[in-house]
Amino acid sequence: MNFQHVRAMARKEWWHLLRDPRSLALMLLMPTMLLFLFGYAIRLDISDAPIAVLDESHSAASRTLQARFDASHAFTLRHGYASRRELREALQRGEVWGALVIPPDYARRLQQGQARVQLLLDGVDANTARLVQNYALLVLDNLARETGQSPALALQDRVYYNETRESRLAIVPGVIALVMAVIGALMTSLTIAREMELGNLVMLRTTPLTHGEFLIGKLAPYFVLGMVDLAVATGAAIWVFDVPLRGSLVGLVGISAVFLLVVMLQGALISILAGNQLLASQVALVQTFLPAFLLSGFVFAIENMPVVLQYVTYLVPARFYVSLSKAIFLKGLAPWMLWSVTGPLLLMLAVLAALTWRRARRLGLLP
Amino acid sequence: MAEAARESGQAPVITATDLFRRFGDFVAVDHIHVTVAPGEVFGLLGANGAGKTTTIRMLCGLLPPSGGAIELAGVDMVRHPRRARARLGYVTQHFALYGELSVRENLEMQAGLYGLPPGRARERIGWALAHLSLSRLAGEKARSLPLGYRRRLDLAAALLHEPRILFLDEPTSGVDPLARQQFWELIYELAEAGIAILVTTHYMDEATYCDRLALMHAGRIIAEGSPDDLLARPLPTPLLEVRGEGCAACSRWLAGWPEVLEIIPHAGYLRLRLQPGTDPAALAARLREEAVRRGQRVDAAEPVPPDLEDVFVTLLEEDSAS
């Protein structure tokens, strides 16, 4: 391994990177864009959901119930509806996400311990409907418990690690994985294929450059940029999105470096196998970005997937990284405390490194 | 074969013995021998598919031979490719440097790939820029250079590590005549400095610039020697040149004459290849009479000595016939 050869290769790649406005924009804007997109746009909780109220009871008890809904941050009550038909129309127009009906006999039946209220929901957005329903149940349960009525359902209103139950706390660490998967795999998938496509490889073959020097020199600049992206994303997570970093920063950086290498090697391998840029980038997208997005447990919980798909997730490096970065951020753990997650990532690194190294031999450079 | 080496009193720096390469059933290079001495310009000629590029790729270590031995500056190319590569420079048929990088950056990268120490690299890049008249363009992107200058950049990149051997694979194809002339002047200078140069080409005028030529056909070298040697070979088919306003019209009836093997039209004149054994002077007289009879103007019709192309065409015909 001649360091000078590696340096010549890396420097050239760096010049290429800085000159190509598209790749530079992708590397610098992508992380910020993804963070803000997912940090703000994906809503897995509700706040100030507009709920229409039809109070047919007109009692002290029904006013207490309304006050409870009002006091919850999840809901904003809308009054002034005279009938159920008006409620339905309001739902239809999308003015409100749900409607609460307090029947005339509410106060009387409450004393008998069998009060009922009705919640009308807009099922068009099933996810939001479920959220509204759950939040409403929670309000009712709390009220029932406090007034001494034994509730039929006892929900434990305590969520660990994400006390405010804000989904962005869980999402932002996941976005970091996504960012790294994009930078790592998409960018590196283009780089070797480009040399093959444009014929530069023919020239390199006549130089004393070895395939190992070639690989390391090519990947080094992307590793540096990937780590810069990690810093940007982590900084944004902590200072813009107020995600607490409870675990070790060193651990986070270390495991992120391992993950970055894994996706970069994936990209490099795809690049060598594909041999042209278009195919390579498409395969890389399907192979790394989409699994990182869909199968990593970043947005969709792995436990809720079909069993077969759950097994598939074990092949997705992002799956391990997402759970690890969440654990480091939110639970304050360190990578070495979670060998069941760190181990597979290290194994993937070793396997991919060996595969890429072997494949790179076929590039026709010196061994 | 080794005359040139003996004349210069130096051992050859390129020695390929019994070189052989097959692709499946197809034999691309069929047991050829090549030697090139320091300071010699050796030309490899042939049509596309004759095996020139396969040969040069094997000599550069880009393609492992199916059989035979290659020695470059005393190093076995097949067994020690790394050491051999440090001794050779290669200019590929197509531009293979980085179009997005500037001329200077490309050279800096090459210097790094060949492991030149920083001071030496600066010195060599300075030399290459000045020597190949690229100084003015050092900051330009390689992609934006005219083709002739891109070939110079290729050459500069191949020369940074001071190779003793230079391989040029059709270095001037597509380059305009003036730039080609200048490129060849550079090649001569390098040869004078003692570099052994192996060049492939399909331009006949370029072939005459070489010290020694080998003509390839169907994977074999069918003739080899200096351009003068090759021109001195007795040609079985005499040649006749016909000039005059009416010569285009003549070609119509000449095609029917059994003695005329081939009519090669040029601007303003015709070149006739005659059947072996024909007396060119007698045929010229008959031709002039016939032209007068038909009222077509012919100023001259006389036997001419062959040029390299004639020699090669004949050699290829002989080879195909045997």
Contacts between the chains, C-beta under 8 A, distances in Angstrom:
chain1	res1	chain2	res2	distance
A	2	B	115	5.9
A	4	B	112	5.7
A	4	B	115	5.0
A	5	B	112	6.7
A	5	B	113	5.8
A	5	B	115	6.5
A	7	B	112	6.1
A	8	B	108	7.7
A	8	B	109	5.2
A	8	B	110	7.9
A	8	B	111	7.5
A	8	B	112	2.4
A	8	B	113	5.0
A	9	B	109	7.8
A	9	B	112	7.7
A	9	B	113	7.4
A	11	B	108	7.7
A	11	B	109	7.0
A	11	B	112	7.1
A	12	B	98	6.5
A	12	B	101	6.7
A	12	B	105	7.5
A	12	B	109	4.7
A	15	B	100	7.6
A	15	B	101	5.8
A	15	B	105	6.0
A	16	B	98	7.3
A	16	B	100	5.8
A	16	B	101	7.5
A	19	B	100	5.4
A	20	B	100	7.3
A	198	B	99	7.7
A	199	B	92	7.5
A	199	B	94	5.7
A	199	B	95	7.8
A	199	B	96	5.0
A	200	B	96	5.6
A	200	B	97	7.2
A	200	B	98	6.3
A	202	B	62	7.3
A	202	B	92	5.4
A	202	B	94	7.8
A	202	B	96	5.0
A	203	B	90	7.8
A	203	B	92	6.1
A	203	B	96	3.6
A	203	B	97	6.4
A	203	B	157	7.8
A	204	B	113	7.4
A	205	B	61	7.8
A	205	B	62	5.4
A	206	B	60	5.3
A	206	B	61	7.1
A	206	B	62	6.6
A	206	B	85	6.4
A	206	B	88	7.2
A	206	B	90	4.2
A	206	B	92	7.9
A	207	B	85	6.5
A	207	B	110	7.4
A	207	B	113	4.3
A	207	B	114	6.4
A	208	B	82	5.6
A	208	B	85	4.9
A	208	B	86	5.5
A	208	B	113	7.0
A	208	B	114	6.4
A	208	B	115	6.8
A	209	B	113	5.3
A	210	B	82	7.8
A	364	B	62	7.0
A	366	B	81	6.1
A	366	B	82	5.4
A	366	B	85	7.3
